[in-house]
Amino acid sequence: MKNIPVEGNVNLIRDTYSRAILNTNVSEIRKFVKGKKDEKHMIDMENDIKILKQELNSLKNMLQGKNK
């Protein structure tokens, strides 16, 4: 596999086999991965809150005698 530097950006190379452009800046890659993990964590928390709200509403309805 041979890599060719991408003109205008020292952190990018092109893989001559797959033609993919690859980032060689490790700190940028780590920052990107952390951002993705943070994003997934936020989505998981939002889903948990939604479920908790639904369960709380269910409990309130049961206590009020409005079984669904």
CHARMM-style PDB file with segment names, atoms N, HN, CA, C and O in Angstrom:
ATOM      1  N   MET     1       0.857  -1.177   0.000  1.00  0.00      PROA
ATOM      2  CA  MET     1       0.000   0.000   0.000  1.00  0.00      PROA
ATOM      3  C   MET     1       0.896   1.231   0.000  1.00  0.00      PROA
ATOM      4  O   MET     1       1.767   1.375   0.858  1.00  0.00      PROA
ATOM      5  N   LYS     2       0.681   2.093  -0.943  1.00  0.00      PROA
ATOM      6  HN  LYS     2      -0.027   1.976  -1.640  1.00  0.00      PROA
ATOM      7  CA  LYS     2       1.439   3.326  -1.051  1.00  0.00      PROA
ATOM      8  C   LYS     2       0.504   4.492  -0.774  1.00  0.00      PROA
ATOM      9  O   LYS     2      -0.658   4.494  -1.180  1.00  0.00      PROA
ATOM     10  N   ASN     3       1.037   5.473  -0.080  1.00  0.00      PROA
ATOM     11  HN  ASN     3       1.981   5.471   0.250  1.00  0.00      PROA
ATOM     12  CA  ASN     3       0.256   6.652   0.240  1.00  0.00      PROA
ATOM     13  C   ASN     3       0.856   7.872  -0.427  1.00  0.00      PROA
ATOM     14  O   ASN     3       2.076   8.016  -0.513  1.00  0.00      PROA
ATOM     15  N   ILE     4      -0.014   8.748  -0.898  1.00  0.00      PROA
ATOM     16  HN  ILE     4      -1.005   8.632  -0.828  1.00  0.00      PROA
ATOM     17  CA  ILE     4       0.396   9.975  -1.562  1.00  0.00      PROA
ATOM     18  C   ILE     4      -0.122  11.146  -0.731  1.00  0.00      PROA
ATOM     19  O   ILE     4      -1.301  11.165  -0.375  1.00  0.00      PROA
ATOM     20  N   PRO     5       0.727  12.119  -0.415  1.00  0.00      PROA
ATOM     21  CA  PRO     5       0.249  13.292   0.334  1.00  0.00      PROA
ATOM     22  C   PRO     5      -0.827  14.037  -0.456  1.00  0.00      PROA
ATOM     23  O   PRO     5      -0.761  14.143  -1.681  1.00  0.00      PROA
ATOM     24  N   VAL     6      -1.820  14.552   0.278  1.00  0.00      PROA
ATOM     25  HN  VAL     6      -1.874  14.466   1.273  1.00  0.00      PROA
ATOM     26  CA  VAL     6      -2.871  15.351  -0.344  1.00  0.00      PROA
ATOM     27  C   VAL     6      -2.389  16.796  -0.389  1.00  0.00      PROA
ATOM     28  O   VAL     6      -1.971  17.355   0.625  1.00  0.00      PROA
ATOM     29  N   GLU     7      -2.451  17.380  -1.551  1.00  0.00      PROA
ATOM     30  HN  GLU     7      -2.791  16.926  -2.375  1.00  0.00      PROA
ATOM     31  CA  GLU     7      -1.977  18.745  -1.735  1.00  0.00      PROA
ATOM     32  C   GLU     7      -2.783  19.710  -0.876  1.00  0.00      PROA
ATOM     33  O   GLU     7      -4.013  19.680  -0.885  1.00  0.00      PROA
ATOM     34  N   GLY     8      -2.091  20.559  -0.141  1.00  0.00      PROA
ATOM     35  HN  GLY     8      -1.091  20.584  -0.134  1.00  0.00      PROA
ATOM     36  CA  GLY     8      -2.763  21.584   0.651  1.00  0.00      PROA
ATOM     37  C   GLY     8      -3.054  21.184   2.083  1.00  0.00      PROA
ATOM     38  O   GLY     8      -3.513  22.014   2.868  1.00  0.00      PROA
ATOM     39  N   ASN     9      -2.796  19.917   2.453  1.00  0.00      PROA
ATOM     40  HN  ASN     9      -2.422  19.243   1.816  1.00  0.00      PROA
ATOM     41  CA  ASN     9      -3.036  19.498   3.838  1.00  0.00      PROA
ATOM     42  C   ASN     9      -2.012  18.443   4.228  1.00  0.00      PROA
ATOM     43  O   ASN     9      -2.007  17.336   3.689  1.00  0.00      PROA
ATOM     44  N   VAL    10      -1.153  18.795   5.165  1.00  0.00      PROA
ATOM     45  HN  VAL    10      -1.158  19.693   5.603  1.00  0.00      PROA
ATOM     46  CA  VAL    10      -0.076  17.883   5.561  1.00  0.00      PROA
ATOM     47  C   VAL    10      -0.572  16.687   6.367  1.00  0.00      PROA
ATOM     48  O   VAL    10       0.151  15.702   6.515  1.00  0.00      PROA
ATOM     49  N   ASN    11      -1.794  16.758   6.889  1.00  0.00      PROA
ATOM     50  HN  ASN    11      -2.382  17.558   6.768  1.00  0.00      PROA
ATOM     51  CA  ASN    11      -2.341  15.676   7.706  1.00  0.00      PROA
ATOM     52  C   ASN    11      -3.146  14.651   6.915  1.00  0.00      PROA
ATOM     53  O   ASN    11      -3.619  13.667   7.484  1.00  0.00      PROA
ATOM     54  N   LEU    12      -3.308  14.868   5.620  1.00  0.00      PROA
ATOM     55  HN  LEU    12      -2.924  15.667   5.158  1.00  0.00      PROA
ATOM     56  CA  LEU    12      -4.097  13.961   4.811  1.00  0.00      PROA
ATOM     57  C   LEU    12      -3.223  13.238   3.789  1.00  0.00      PROA
ATOM     58  O   LEU    12      -2.321  13.825   3.191  1.00  0.00      PROA
ATOM     59  N   ILE    13      -3.512  11.955   3.604  1.00  0.00      PROA
ATOM     60  HN  ILE    13      -4.245  11.478   4.090  1.00  0.00      PROA
ATOM     61  CA  ILE    13      -2.843  11.160   2.570  1.00  0.00      PROA
ATOM     62  C   ILE    13      -3.892  10.384   1.790  1.00  0.00      PROA
ATOM     63  O   ILE    13      -4.984  10.126   2.294  1.00  0.00      PROA
ATOM     64  N   ARG    14      -3.559  10.015   0.563  1.00  0.00      PROA
ATOM     65  HN  ARG    14      -2.672  10.225   0.154  1.00  0.00      PROA
ATOM     66  CA  ARG    14      -4.461   9.186  -0.242  1.00  0.00      PROA
ATOM     67  C   ARG    14      -3.855   7.797  -0.351  1.00  0.00      PROA
ATOM     68  O   ARG    14      -2.696   7.632  -0.732  1.00  0.00      PROA
ATOM     69  N   ASP    15      -4.668   6.797  -0.007  1.00  0.00      PROA
ATOM     70  HN  ASP    15      -5.609   6.931   0.303  1.00  0.00      PROA
ATOM     71  CA  ASP    15      -4.275   5.398  -0.166  1.00  0.00      PROA
ATOM     72  C   ASP    15      -4.433   5.059  -1.646  1.00  0.00      PROA
ATOM     73  O   ASP    15      -5.534   5.151  -2.189  1.00  0.00      PROA
ATOM     74  N   THR    16      -3.350   4.672  -2.295  1.00  0.00      PROA
ATOM     75  HN  THR    16      -2.456   4.597  -1.854  1.00  0.00      PROA
ATOM     76  CA  THR    16      -3.411   4.418  -3.741  1.00  0.00      PROA
ATOM     77  C   THR    16      -4.190   3.158  -4.079  1.00  0.00      PROA
ATOM     78  O   THR    16      -4.666   3.017  -5.206  1.00  0.00      PROA
ATOM     79  N   TYR    17      -4.330   2.240  -3.131  1.00  0.00      PROA
ATOM     80  HN  TYR    17      -3.944   2.354  -2.216  1.00  0.00      PROA
ATOM     81  CA  TYR    17      -5.084   1.011  -3.408  1.00  0.00      PROA
ATOM     82  C   TYR    17      -6.594   1.266  -3.349  1.00  0.00      PROA
ATOM     83  O   TYR    17      -7.319   0.949  -4.292  1.00  0.00      PROA
ATOM     84  N   SER    18      -7.064   1.844  -2.230  1.00  0.00      PROA
ATOM     85  HN  SER    18      -6.475   2.102  -1.464  1.00  0.00      PROA
ATOM     86  CA  SER    18      -8.507   2.054  -2.060  1.00  0.00      PROA
ATOM     87  C   SER    18      -8.965   3.419  -2.565  1.00  0.00      PROA
ATOM     88  O   SER    18     -10.162   3.656  -2.727  1.00  0.00      PROA
ATOM     89  N   ARG    19      -8.011   4.315  -2.813  1.00  0.00      PROA
ATOM     90  HN  ARG    19      -7.038   4.122  -2.682  1.00  0.00      PROA
ATOM     91  CA  ARG    19      -8.275   5.697  -3.224  1.00  0.00      PROA
ATOM     92  C   ARG    19      -8.880   6.535  -2.093  1.00  0.00      PROA
ATOM     93  O   ARG    19      -9.313   7.664  -2.324  1.00  0.00      PROA
ATOM     94  N   ALA    20      -8.911   5.992  -0.879  1.00  0.00      PROA
ATOM     95  HN  ALA    20      -8.559   5.075  -0.692  1.00  0.00      PROA
ATOM     96  CA  ALA    20      -9.459   6.710   0.269  1.00  0.00      PROA
ATOM     97  C   ALA    20      -8.493   7.796   0.723  1.00  0.00      PROA
ATOM     98  O   ALA    20      -7.276   7.663   0.595  1.00  0.00      PROA
ATOM     99  N   ILE    21      -9.058   8.865   1.252  1.00  0.00      PROA
ATOM    100  HN  ILE    21     -10.047   8.973   1.357  1.00  0.00      PROA
ATOM    101  CA  ILE    21      -8.236   9.907   1.869  1.00  0.00      PROA
ATOM    102  C   ILE    21      -8.248   9.638   3.366  1.00  0.00      PROA
ATOM    103  O   ILE    21      -9.310   9.487   3.971  1.00  0.00      PROA
ATOM    104  N   LEU    22      -7.066   9.579   3.957  1.00  0.00      PROA
ATOM    105  HN  LEU    22      -6.203   9.702   3.466  1.00  0.00      PROA
ATOM    106  CA  LEU    22      -6.906   9.227   5.361  1.00  0.00      PROA
ATOM    107  C   LEU    22      -6.291  10.384   6.134  1.00  0.00      PROA
ATOM    108  O   LEU    22      -5.408  11.084   5.639  1.00  0.00      PROA
ATOM    109  N   ASN    23      -6.773  10.571   7.357  1.00  0.00      PROA
ATOM    110  HN  ASN    23      -7.491  10.003   7.760  1.00  0.00      PROA
ATOM    111  CA  ASN    23      -6.227  11.598   8.238  1.00  0.00      PROA
ATOM    112  C   ASN    23      -5.129  10.961   9.079  1.00  0.00      PROA
ATOM    113  O   ASN    23      -5.347   9.914   9.689  1.00  0.00      PROA
ATOM    114  N   THR    24      -3.967  11.572   9.120  1.00  0.00      PROA
ATOM    115  HN  THR    24      -3.790  12.423   8.625  1.00  0.00      PROA
ATOM    116  CA  THR    24      -2.849  11.033   9.886  1.00  0.00      PROA
ATOM    117  C   THR    24      -2.625  11.787  11.191  1.00  0.00      PROA
ATOM    118  O   THR    24      -1.700  11.466  11.936  1.00  0.00      PROA
ATOM    119  N   ASN    25      -3.461  12.784  11.478  1.00  0.00      PROA
ATOM    120  HN  ASN    25      -4.213  13.044  10.872  1.00  0.00      PROA
ATOM    121  CA  ASN    25      -3.328  13.574  12.701  1.00  0.00      PROA
ATOM    122  C   ASN    25      -4.038  12.844  13.838  1.00  0.00      PROA
ATOM    123  O   ASN    25      -5.266  12.849  13.919  1.00  0.00      PROA
ATOM    124  N   VAL    26      -3.258  12.220  14.709  1.00  0.00      PROA
ATOM    125  HN  VAL    26      -2.260  12.216  14.643  1.00  0.00      PROA
ATOM    126  CA  VAL    26      -3.807  11.382  15.781  1.00  0.00      PROA
ATOM    127  C   VAL    26      -4.675  12.186  16.742  1.00  0.00      PROA
ATOM    128  O   VAL    26      -5.712  11.691  17.185  1.00  0.00      PROA
ATOM    129  N   SER    27      -4.283  13.401  17.071  1.00  0.00      PROA
ATOM    130  HN  SER    27      -3.441  13.803  16.711  1.00  0.00      PROA
ATOM    131  CA  SER    27      -5.090  14.193  18.011  1.00  0.00      PROA
ATOM    132  C   SER    27      -6.454  14.545  17.412  1.00  0.00      PROA
ATOM    133  O   SER    27      -7.454  14.553  18.130  1.00  0.00      PROA
ATOM    134  N   GLU    28      -6.511  14.833  16.121  1.00  0.00      PROA
ATOM    135  HN  GLU    28      -5.699  14.826  15.537  1.00  0.00      PROA
ATOM    136  CA  GLU    28      -7.797  15.095  15.465  1.00  0.00      PROA
ATOM    137  C   GLU    28      -8.671  13.844  15.467  1.00  0.00      PROA
ATOM    138  O   GLU    28      -9.879  13.927  15.691  1.00  0.00      PROA
ATOM    139  N   ILE    29      -8.070  12.704  15.219  1.00  0.00      PROA
ATOM    140  HN  ILE    29      -7.089  12.637  15.037  1.00  0.00      PROA
ATOM    141  CA  ILE    29      -8.826  11.446  15.206  1.00  0.00      PROA
ATOM    142  C   ILE    29      -9.387  11.169  16.593  1.00  0.00      PROA
ATOM    143  O   ILE    29     -10.552  10.795  16.731  1.00  0.00      PROA
ATOM    144  N   ARG    30      -8.561  11.352  17.623  1.00  0.00      PROA
ATOM    145  HN  ARG    30      -7.614  11.656  17.510  1.00  0.00      PROA
ATOM    146  CA  ARG    30      -9.028  11.134  19.005  1.00  0.00      PROA
ATOM    147  C   ARG    30     -10.167  12.077  19.361  1.00  0.00      PROA
ATOM    148  O   ARG    30     -11.142  11.675  19.996  1.00  0.00      PROA
ATOM    149  N   LYS    31     -10.038  13.341  18.946  1.00  0.00      PROA
ATOM    150  HN  LYS    31      -9.246  13.668  18.430  1.00  0.00      PROA
ATOM    151  CA  LYS    31     -11.097  14.321  19.207  1.00  0.00      PROA
ATOM    152  C   LYS    31     -12.397  13.908  18.519  1.00  0.00      PROA
ATOM    153  O   LYS    31     -13.474  14.014  19.107  1.00  0.00      PROA
ATOM    154  N   PHE    32     -12.297  13.439  17.282  1.00  0.00      PROA
ATOM    155  HN  PHE    32     -11.423  13.352  16.804  1.00  0.00      PROA
ATOM    156  CA  PHE    32     -13.475  12.986  16.534  1.00  0.00      PROA
ATOM    157  C   PHE    32     -14.146  11.809  17.229  1.00  0.00      PROA
ATOM    158  O   PHE    32     -15.366  11.793  17.392  1.00  0.00      PROA
ATOM    159  N   VAL    33     -13.345  10.821  17.641  1.00  0.00      PROA
ATOM    160  HN  VAL    33     -12.354  10.834  17.509  1.00  0.00      PROA
ATOM    161  CA  VAL    33     -13.885   9.626  18.304  1.00  0.00      PROA
ATOM    162  C   VAL    33     -14.551  10.016  19.623  1.00  0.00      PROA
ATOM    163  O   VAL    33     -15.630   9.516  19.942  1.00  0.00      PROA
ATOM    164  N   LYS    34     -13.917  10.907  20.391  1.00  0.00      PROA
ATOM    165  HN  LYS    34     -13.041  11.313  20.132  1.00  0.00      PROA
ATOM    166  CA  LYS    34     -14.505  11.358  21.658  1.00  0.00      PROA
ATOM    167  C   LYS    34     -15.835  12.053  21.404  1.00  0.00      PROA
ATOM    168  O   LYS    34     -16.798  11.837  22.139  1.00  0.00      PROA
ATOM    169  N   GLY    35     -15.895  12.885  20.371  1.00  0.00      PROA
ATOM    170  HN  GLY    35     -15.113  13.061  19.773  1.00  0.00      PROA
ATOM    171  CA  GLY    35     -17.140  13.571  20.023  1.00  0.00      PROA
ATOM    172  C   GLY    35     -18.247  12.587  19.682  1.00  0.00      PROA
ATOM    173  O   GLY    35     -19.398  12.786  20.070  1.00  0.00      PROA
ATOM    174  N   LYS    36     -17.904  11.523  18.955  1.00  0.00      PROA
ATOM    175  HN  LYS    36     -16.968  11.362  18.640  1.00  0.00      PROA
ATOM    176  CA  LYS    36     -18.899  10.502  18.604  1.00  0.00      PROA
ATOM    177  C   LYS    36     -19.392   9.776  19.852  1.00  0.00      PROA
ATOM    178  O   LYS    36     -20.584   9.496  19.985  1.00  0.00      PROA
ATOM    179  N   LYS    37     -18.461   9.470  20.773  1.00  0.00      PROA
ATOM    180  HN  LYS    37     -17.493   9.698  20.665  1.00  0.00      PROA
ATOM    181  CA  LYS    37     -18.850   8.807  22.020  1.00  0.00      PROA
ATOM    182  C   LYS    37     -19.748   9.717  22.851  1.00  0.00      PROA
ATOM    183  O   LYS    37     -20.741   9.265  23.420  1.00  0.00      PROA
ATOM    184  N   ASP    38     -19.394  11.010  22.920  1.00  0.00      PROA
ATOM    185  HN  ASP    38     -18.587  11.377  22.458  1.00  0.00      PROA
ATOM    186  CA  ASP    38     -20.207  11.968  23.662  1.00  0.00      PROA
ATOM    187  C   ASP    38     -21.605  12.080  23.048  1.00  0.00      PROA
ATOM    188  O   ASP    38     -22.605  12.152  23.764  1.00  0.00      PROA
ATOM    189  N   GLU    39     -21.659  12.095  21.718  1.00  0.00      PROA
ATOM    190  HN  GLU    39     -20.847  12.037  21.137  1.00  0.00      PROA
ATOM    191  CA  GLU    39     -22.938  12.182  21.009  1.00  0.00      PROA
ATOM    192  C   GLU    39     -23.804  10.965  21.314  1.00  0.00      PROA
ATOM    193  O   GLU    39     -24.999  11.107  21.574  1.00  0.00      PROA
ATOM    194  N   LYS    40     -23.216   9.773  21.284  1.00  0.00      PROA
ATOM    195  HN  LYS    40     -22.246   9.658  21.073  1.00  0.00      PROA
ATOM    196  CA  LYS    40     -23.959   8.557  21.586  1.00  0.00      PROA
ATOM    197  C   LYS    40     -24.439   8.574  23.027  1.00  0.00      PROA
ATOM    198  O   LYS    40     -25.567   8.176  23.316  1.00  0.00      PROA
ATOM    199  N   HSD    41     -23.584   9.033  23.931  1.00  0.00      PROA
ATOM    200  HN  HSD    41     -22.667   9.356  23.696  1.00  0.00      PROA
ATOM    201  CA  HSD    41     -23.948   9.110  25.347  1.00  0.00      PROA
ATOM    202  C   HSD    41     -25.145  10.048  25.525  1.00  0.00      PROA
ATOM    203  O   HSD    41     -26.062   9.738  26.285  1.00  0.00      PROA
ATOM    204  N   MET    42     -25.144  11.185  24.836  1.00  0.00      PROA
ATOM    205  HN  MET    42     -24.398  11.437  24.219  1.00  0.00      PROA
ATOM    206  CA  MET    42     -26.243  12.147  24.932  1.00  0.00      PROA
ATOM    207  C   MET    42     -27.541  11.538  24.397  1.00  0.00      PROA
ATOM    208  O   MET    42     -28.596  11.709  25.009  1.00  0.00      PROA
ATOM    209  N   ILE    43     -27.479  10.845  23.288  1.00  0.00      PROA
ATOM    210  HN  ILE    43     -26.622  10.706  22.792  1.00  0.00      PROA
ATOM    211  CA  ILE    43     -28.665  10.198  22.715  1.00  0.00      PROA
ATOM    212  C   ILE    43     -29.196   9.142  23.675  1.00  0.00      PROA
ATOM    213  O   ILE    43     -30.407   9.035  23.872  1.00  0.00      PROA
ATOM    214  N   ASP    44     -28.301   8.361  24.275  1.00  0.00      PROA
ATOM    215  HN  ASP    44     -27.318   8.447  24.116  1.00  0.00      PROA
ATOM    216  CA  ASP    44     -28.718   7.346  25.250  1.00  0.00      PROA
ATOM    217  C   ASP    44     -29.416   7.990  26.445  1.00  0.00      PROA
ATOM    218  O   ASP    44     -30.434   7.487  26.919  1.00  0.00      PROA
ATOM    219  N   MET    45     -28.869   9.099  26.927  1.00  0.00      PROA
ATOM    220  HN  MET    45     -28.041   9.508  26.542  1.00  0.00      PROA
ATOM    221  CA  MET    45     -29.488   9.781  28.071  1.00  0.00      PROA
ATOM    222  C   MET    45     -30.865  10.342  27.696  1.00  0.00      PROA
ATOM    223  O   MET    45     -31.801  10.268  28.491  1.00  0.00      PROA
ATOM    224  N   GLU    46     -30.988  10.901  26.491  1.00  0.00      PROA
ATOM    225  HN  GLU    46     -30.227  10.961  25.845  1.00  0.00      PROA
ATOM    226  CA  GLU    46     -32.283  11.415  26.043  1.00  0.00      PROA
ATOM    227  C   GLU    46     -33.315  10.293  25.966  1.00  0.00      PROA
ATOM    228  O   GLU    46     -34.467  10.476  26.358  1.00  0.00      PROA
ATOM    229  N   ASN    47     -32.899   9.130  25.459  1.00  0.00      PROA
ATOM    230  HN  ASN    47     -31.963   8.981  25.140  1.00  0.00      PROA
ATOM    231  CA  ASN    47     -33.812   7.985  25.395  1.00  0.00      PROA
ATOM    232  C   ASN    47     -34.204   7.517  26.791  1.00  0.00      PROA
ATOM    233  O   ASN    47     -35.365   7.181  27.028  1.00  0.00      PROA
ATOM    234  N   ASP    48     -33.247   7.491  27.716  1.00  0.00      PROA
ATOM    235  HN  ASP    48     -32.304   7.763  27.524  1.00  0.00      PROA
ATOM    236  CA  ASP    48     -33.546   7.099  29.098  1.00  0.00      PROA
ATOM    237  C   ASP    48     -34.557   8.059  29.736  1.00  0.00      PROA
ATOM    238  O   ASP    48     -35.480   7.623  30.424  1.00  0.00      PROA
ATOM    239  N   ILE    49     -34.384   9.350  29.508  1.00  0.00      PROA
ATOM    240  HN  ILE    49     -33.634   9.704  28.949  1.00  0.00      PROA
ATOM    241  CA  ILE    49     -35.313  10.348  30.051  1.00  0.00      PROA
ATOM    242  C   ILE    49     -36.709  10.151  29.473  1.00  0.00      PROA
ATOM    243  O   ILE    49     -37.703  10.242  30.193  1.00  0.00      PROA
ATOM    244  N   LYS    50     -36.779   9.883  28.177  1.00  0.00      PROA
ATOM    245  HN  LYS    50     -35.971   9.809  27.593  1.00  0.00      PROA
ATOM    246  CA  LYS    50     -38.076   9.657  27.530  1.00  0.00      PROA
ATOM    247  C   LYS    50     -38.781   8.457  28.159  1.00  0.00      PROA
ATOM    248  O   LYS    50     -39.979   8.515  28.438  1.00  0.00      PROA
ATOM    249  N   ILE    51     -38.039   7.367  28.384  1.00  0.00      PROA
ATOM    250  HN  ILE    51     -37.067   7.319  28.157  1.00  0.00      PROA
ATOM    251  CA  ILE    51     -38.610   6.166  28.996  1.00  0.00      PROA
ATOM    252  C   ILE    51     -39.068   6.462  30.425  1.00  0.00      PROA
ATOM    253  O   ILE    51     -40.149   6.039  30.834  1.00  0.00      PROA
ATOM    254  N   LEU    52     -38.248   7.187  31.179  1.00  0.00      PROA
ATOM    255  HN  LEU    52     -37.369   7.531  30.848  1.00  0.00      PROA
ATOM    256  CA  LEU    52     -38.615   7.533  32.555  1.00  0.00      PROA
ATOM    257  C   LEU    52     -39.880   8.383  32.598  1.00  0.00      PROA
ATOM    258  O   LEU    52     -40.727   8.190  33.471  1.00  0.00      PROA
ATOM    259  N   LYS    53     -40.014   9.323  31.664  1.00  0.00      PROA
ATOM    260  HN  LYS    53     -39.326   9.481  30.955  1.00  0.00      PROA
ATOM    261  CA  LYS    53     -41.221  10.147  31.597  1.00  0.00      PROA
ATOM    262  C   LYS    53     -42.448   9.280  31.322  1.00  0.00      PROA
ATOM    263  O   LYS    53     -43.495   9.463  31.944  1.00  0.00      PROA
ATOM    264  N   GLN    54     -42.315   8.334  30.386  1.00  0.00      PROA
ATOM    265  HN  GLN    54     -41.465   8.186  29.881  1.00  0.00      PROA
ATOM    266  CA  GLN    54     -43.430   7.446  30.071  1.00  0.00      PROA
ATOM    267  C   GLN    54     -43.815   6.596  31.279  1.00  0.00      PROA
ATOM    268  O   GLN    54     -44.999   6.417  31.566  1.00  0.00      PROA
ATOM    269  N   GLU    55     -42.814   6.075  31.983  1.00  0.00      PROA
ATOM    270  HN  GLU    55     -41.853   6.221  31.750  1.00  0.00      PROA
ATOM    271  CA  GLU    55     -43.090   5.256  33.162  1.00  0.00      PROA
ATOM    272  C   GLU    55     -43.712   6.086  34.276  1.00  0.00      PROA
ATOM    273  O   GLU    55     -44.610   5.611  34.971  1.00  0.00      PROA
ATOM    274  N   LEU    56     -43.248   7.319  34.455  1.00  0.00      PROA
ATOM    275  HN  LEU    56     -42.519   7.705  33.891  1.00  0.00      PROA
ATOM    276  CA  LEU    56     -43.814   8.194  35.470  1.00  0.00      PROA
ATOM    277  C   LEU    56     -45.265   8.519  35.150  1.00  0.00      PROA
ATOM    278  O   LEU    56     -46.114   8.516  36.041  1.00  0.00      PROA
ATOM    279  N   ASN    57     -45.553   8.797  33.890  1.00  0.00      PROA
ATOM    280  HN  ASN    57     -44.863   8.799  33.166  1.00  0.00      PROA
ATOM    281  CA  ASN    57     -46.938   9.065  33.489  1.00  0.00      PROA
ATOM    282  C   ASN    57     -47.816   7.840  33.703  1.00  0.00      PROA
ATOM    283  O   ASN    57     -48.971   7.969  34.108  1.00  0.00      PROA
ATOM    284  N   SER    58     -47.285   6.668  33.437  1.00  0.00      PROA
ATOM    285  HN  SER    58     -46.346   6.564  33.108  1.00  0.00      PROA
ATOM    286  CA  SER    58     -48.024   5.424  33.670  1.00  0.00      PROA
ATOM    287  C   SER    58     -48.356   5.269  35.147  1.00  0.00      PROA
ATOM    288  O   SER    58     -49.485   4.936  35.507  1.00  0.00      PROA
ATOM    289  N   LEU    59     -47.371   5.512  35.993  1.00  0.00      PROA
ATOM    290  HN  LEU    59     -46.454   5.783  35.700  1.00  0.00      PROA
ATOM    291  CA  LEU    59     -47.587   5.407  37.443  1.00  0.00      PROA
ATOM    292  C   LEU    59     -48.616   6.430  37.920  1.00  0.00      PROA
ATOM    293  O   LEU    59     -49.483   6.113  38.734  1.00  0.00      PROA
ATOM    294  N   LYS    60     -48.516   7.654  37.410  1.00  0.00      PROA
ATOM    295  HN  LYS    60     -47.811   7.911  36.749  1.00  0.00      PROA
ATOM    296  CA  LYS    60     -49.489   8.698  37.790  1.00  0.00      PROA
ATOM    297  C   LYS    60     -50.903   8.271  37.381  1.00  0.00      PROA
ATOM    298  O   LYS    60     -51.849   8.423  38.155  1.00  0.00      PROA
ATOM    299  N   ASN    61     -51.040   7.742  36.176  1.00  0.00      PROA
ATOM    300  HN  ASN    61     -50.272   7.619  35.548  1.00  0.00      PROA
ATOM    301  CA  ASN    61     -52.359   7.307  35.708  1.00  0.00      PROA
ATOM    302  C   ASN    61     -52.882   6.158  36.540  1.00  0.00      PROA
ATOM    303  O   ASN    61     -54.079   6.099  36.819  1.00  0.00      PROA
ATOM    304  N   MET    62     -52.011   5.237  36.948  1.00  0.00      PROA
ATOM    305  HN  MET    62     -51.039   5.284  36.722  1.00  0.00      PROA
ATOM    306  CA  MET    62     -52.453   4.114  37.790  1.00  0.00      PROA
ATOM    307  C   MET    62     -52.918   4.623  39.150  1.00  0.00      PROA
ATOM    308  O   MET    62     -53.916   4.140  39.685  1.00  0.00      PROA
ATOM    309  N   LEU    63     -52.209   5.583  39.705  1.00  0.00      PROA
ATOM    310  HN  LEU    63     -51.399   5.975  39.270  1.00  0.00      PROA
ATOM    311  CA  LEU    63     -52.584   6.125  41.009  1.00  0.00      PROA
ATOM    312  C   LEU    63     -53.892   6.909  40.946  1.00  0.00      PROA
ATOM    313  O   LEU    63     -54.629   6.987  41.929  1.00  0.00      PROA
ATOM    314  N   GLN    64     -54.167   7.481  39.793  1.00  0.00      PROA
ATOM    315  HN  GLN    64     -53.569   7.418  38.995  1.00  0.00      PROA
ATOM    316  CA  GLN    64     -55.400   8.253  39.604  1.00  0.00      PROA
ATOM    317  C   GLN    64     -56.547   7.350  39.146  1.00  0.00      PROA
ATOM    318  O   GLN    64     -57.662   7.829  38.941  1.00  0.00      PROA
ATOM    319  N   GLY    65     -56.288   6.065  38.987  1.00  0.00      PROA
ATOM    320  HN  GLY    65     -55.382   5.676  39.154  1.00  0.00      PROA
ATOM    321  CA  GLY    65     -57.326   5.126  38.563  1.00  0.00      PROA
ATOM    322  C   GLY    65     -57.613   5.174  37.077  1.00  0.00      PROA
ATOM    323  O   GLY    65     -58.699   4.789  36.644  1.00  0.00      PROA
ATOM    324  N   LYS    66     -56.668   5.636  36.296  1.00  0.00      PROA
ATOM    325  HN  LYS    66     -55.785   5.949  36.647  1.00  0.00      PROA
ATOM    326  CA  LYS    66     -56.842   5.698  34.839  1.00  0.00      PROA
ATOM    327  C   LYS    66     -55.955   4.672  34.191  1.00  0.00      PROA
ATOM    328  O   LYS    66     -55.045   5.036  33.446  1.00  0.00      PROA
ATOM    329  N   ASN    67     -56.184   3.405  34.444  1.00  0.00      PROA
ATOM    330  HN  ASN    67     -56.923   3.109  35.049  1.00  0.00      PROA
ATOM    331  CA  ASN    67     -55.359   2.349  33.851  1.00  0.00      PROA
ATOM    332  C   ASN    67     -55.496   2.348  32.341  1.00  0.00      PROA
ATOM    333  O   ASN    67     -56.604   2.418  31.809  1.00  0.00      PROA
ATOM    334  N   LYS    68     -54.390   2.269  31.670  1.00  0.00      PROA
ATOM    335  HN  LYS    68     -53.491   2.212  32.103  1.00  0.00      PROA
ATOM    336  CA  LYS    68     -54.399   2.240  30.192  1.00  0.00      PROA
ATOM    337  C   LYS    68     -54.012   0.893  29.712  1.00  0.00      PROA
ATOM    338  OT1 LYS    68     -53.958   0.659  28.505  1.00  0.00      PROA
TER     339      LYS     68
END
